[in-house]
Amino acid sequence: MQRRTLKVGTKQTVKAVEQGKAVLVYVAQDADYRLISRIVQLCRQHGVHIEYVDTMHNLGKSCGIDVGTAMSALVEI
């Protein structure tokens, strides 16, 4: 049985995808286009599914933080 955890933020999400640990990536639709385009490209290269969330605020709240976030990744540990 594998355990999963959530990595929050651009740097941690990119790192998780590049290391092949990300199972699913959440992306806020209102985040900066440059950030979104980079993670979308990485996810395509690594075969990681993307779920879109309407706002950074809602994604941050879903991740359990008090500020917005552009993306987060569900990773296997």
C-alpha positions as CSV (number, residue, x, y, z in Angstrom):
1,M,0.0,0.0,0.0
2,Q,1.4,3.4,-1.0
3,R,0.9,6.6,1.0
4,R,0.2,9.9,-0.7
5,T,0.8,13.4,0.5
6,L,0.2,16.9,-1.0
7,K,3.0,19.2,-2.1
8,V,1.9,22.9,-2.3
9,G,3.4,25.6,-4.4
10,T,5.1,26.0,-7.7
11,K,8.6,24.9,-6.7
12,Q,7.5,21.8,-4.9
13,T,5.0,20.8,-7.6
14,V,7.6,21.2,-10.4
15,K,10.1,19.2,-8.4
16,A,7.6,16.4,-7.7
17,V,6.7,16.1,-11.4
18,E,10.3,16.2,-12.5
19,Q,11.2,13.5,-10.0
20,G,8.4,11.3,-11.2
21,K,6.6,11.3,-7.8
22,A,3.5,13.3,-8.8
23,V,0.3,11.3,-9.3
24,L,-2.0,14.2,-9.9
25,V,-1.4,18.0,-10.3
26,Y,-4.0,20.7,-9.4
27,V,-3.7,24.0,-11.2
28,A,-5.5,27.2,-10.5
29,Q,-7.0,28.7,-13.7
30,D,-6.4,32.2,-12.6
31,A,-2.7,31.7,-12.0
32,D,0.0,33.5,-14.1
33,Y,0.1,32.0,-17.6
34,R,3.8,31.4,-17.5
35,L,3.5,29.2,-14.5
36,I,0.6,27.3,-15.9
37,S,2.1,26.7,-19.3
38,R,5.3,25.3,-17.7
39,I,3.6,22.8,-15.4
40,V,1.2,21.7,-18.2
41,Q,4.2,21.0,-20.4
42,L,6.0,19.1,-17.7
43,C,2.9,17.0,-16.9
44,R,2.4,16.1,-20.5
45,Q,6.1,15.0,-20.7
46,H,5.8,12.9,-17.5
47,G,2.2,11.6,-18.1
48,V,0.7,13.3,-15.0
49,H,-3.0,14.1,-15.0
50,I,-4.0,17.8,-14.3
51,E,-7.1,18.9,-12.5
52,Y,-8.1,22.5,-12.9
53,V,-9.4,24.6,-10.0
54,D,-11.2,27.9,-10.6
55,T,-9.1,30.2,-8.4
56,M,-5.8,30.3,-6.5
57,H,-7.7,31.2,-3.4
58,N,-9.9,28.1,-3.6
59,L,-6.9,25.9,-4.3
60,G,-5.0,27.2,-1.3
61,K,-8.1,26.7,0.9
62,S,-8.4,23.1,-0.4
63,C,-4.8,22.5,0.4
64,G,-5.3,23.8,4.0
65,I,-3.4,27.1,3.7
66,D,-4.6,30.6,4.3
67,V,-3.2,32.0,1.1
68,G,-3.7,31.2,-2.6
69,T,-1.5,28.9,-4.5
70,A,-1.0,28.4,-8.3
71,M,-0.6,24.7,-8.1
72,S,-0.1,21.6,-5.9
73,A,0.7,18.0,-6.5
74,L,-0.5,14.7,-5.0
75,V,2.6,12.6,-4.6
76,E,3.3,9.0,-3.6
77,I,5.8,8.6,-0.7
